[in-house]
Amino acid sequence: MSPRKLDQEKLRSALDGQLVALDEPPYDGPPSALPDALVSAVLAAYDRGLKPERDAARQAVRHLLDRLTSAAPGRTVEVRVPPYAAVQAIDGPRHTRGTPPNVVEMDGRTWIELALGRLTWDEALASGAVHASGARADLSAHLPL
């Protein structure tokens, strides 16, 4: 599955909204760096003990989930980050109906920290921040992105 094409205007709007909430100036970097700047801004909100702007968090989570599906294409594991997005990834037997046999679920902050290597898979599992079920529901080989 190829990643979704990112809408630069939506990314820019979400990033600028998050930057305003952080009392920082609007983004003035290159368009190619928008997704990573957005992820950094969302992390800055978390690091300051703030709840990130909803659209910024959603766009950041989706961007990193798209990176996972590019790095580990397939349909064996469903990765859920409610309420933002869910994707199927990792090569192997394909799931088509009913409840997927391999599911990984976590909140947005946990996903971003895992994707960037600020949190390890084992740490996330041990703390209960990640719920994983199924024999193939292990993302450790694909993280950080």
C-alpha positions in Angstrom: 0.0 0.0 0.0 1.5 3.3 -1.0 1.4 6.2 1.5 -1.2 8.9 1.1 -0.1 12.0 -0.7 0.3 14.7 2.0 -1.8 17.8 1.4 0.8 20.6 1.9 -1.8 23.2 2.7 -3.4 21.1 5.4 0.1 20.3 6.8 1.0 24.0 6.8 -2.2 25.0 8.5 -1.9 22.3 11.2 1.8 23.2 11.8 1.1 26.9 12.0 -1.8 26.3 14.3 0.4 24.2 16.6 3.2 26.8 16.5 0.7 29.6 17.5 -0.4 27.4 20.4 3.2 27.1 21.4 3.7 30.9 21.1 6.2 30.4 18.3 6.3 32.1 14.9 4.8 30.5 11.8 6.8 28.0 9.9 9.1 29.5 7.2 11.1 26.5 6.1 10.9 24.5 2.9 7.7 22.6 2.0 9.6 19.3 1.9 10.4 19.6 5.7 6.7 20.3 6.7 5.9 16.8 7.9 9.0 16.6 10.1 8.5 20.1 11.4 4.9 19.2 12.3 6.0 16.1 14.2 8.6 18.2 16.1 5.9 20.8 17.0 3.6 18.2 18.3 6.4 16.7 20.4 7.2 20.1 21.7 3.6 20.5 22.9 3.8 17.1 24.7 7.2 18.0 26.2 5.7 21.2 27.6 2.9 19.3 29.2 0.3 20.6 26.7 -2.2 18.8 24.7 -1.3 19.3 21.0 -3.7 20.8 18.6 -6.0 18.0 17.3 -5.4 18.6 13.6 -1.6 18.8 14.2 -1.6 15.6 16.2 -3.7 13.8 13.6 -1.4 14.9 10.7 1.7 14.0 12.6 0.4 10.5 13.5 -0.8 9.9 9.9 2.6 11.0 8.5 4.4 8.5 10.7 2.0 5.7 10.1 2.5 6.3 6.3 6.2 6.0 6.9 5.6 2.7 8.7 3.6 1.4 5.7 6.3 2.4 3.3 9.0 0.8 5.4 7.0 -2.4 6.2 4.4 -2.8 3.5 1.8 -5.6 3.9 -1.5 -6.3 5.6 -0.7 -8.7 8.4 -0.8 -6.3 11.4 -3.3 -3.5 12.0 -1.8 -0.6 13.8 -4.4 1.6 15.5 -3.8 5.1 16.9 -7.3 6.2 17.9 -8.8 8.6 17.2 -6.4 9.6 14.5 -5.8 6.7 12.1 -5.3 3.0 11.6 -3.2 1.2 8.9 -2.3 -2.3 8.0 1.4 -3.1 7.6 4.0 -5.8 7.7 4.3 -8.6 5.1 2.7 -11.9 5.8 -0.8 -13.5 5.7 -3.4 -11.0 4.7 -6.3 -10.2 6.9 -9.6 -9.6 5.1 -12.7 -10.0 7.4 -13.7 -9.6 11.0 -11.4 -8.7 13.9 -7.8 -8.8 12.7 -5.7 -11.5 14.4 -2.7 -9.1 14.9 -3.5 -5.7 16.3 -1.3 -3.0 17.9 -3.0 -0.1 19.6 -1.7 3.0 21.3 -2.3 6.7 21.8 -0.8 9.4 19.6 2.0 10.4 21.9 3.2 6.8 22.3 3.2 6.3 18.5 5.2 9.4 17.9 7.7 8.6 20.5 8.1 5.0 19.3 8.4 6.1 15.7 11.2 8.6 16.5 13.0 6.3 18.9 12.3 8.2 22.1 10.6 5.2 23.5 11.5 1.5 22.8 9.0 -1.2 22.0 9.8 -3.1 25.1 9.4 0.0 27.3 6.0 0.8 25.7 4.8 -2.8 26.2 6.0 -2.9 29.8 4.3 0.3 30.8 1.0 -0.7 29.1 1.2 2.2 26.7 1.0 -0.3 23.8 -1.6 -3.1 23.6 -0.5 -5.8 21.2 -2.3 -9.0 20.4 -1.4 -11.8 17.9 1.7 -13.7 17.1 2.9 -11.1 14.6 1.9 -8.0 16.6 5.5 -6.9 17.2 6.7 -3.7 15.6 10.2 -3.7 17.2 12.0 -4.7 14.0 10.5 -1.7 12.2 11.1 1.0 14.9 12.3 3.6 15.1 11.3 4.7 11.6 
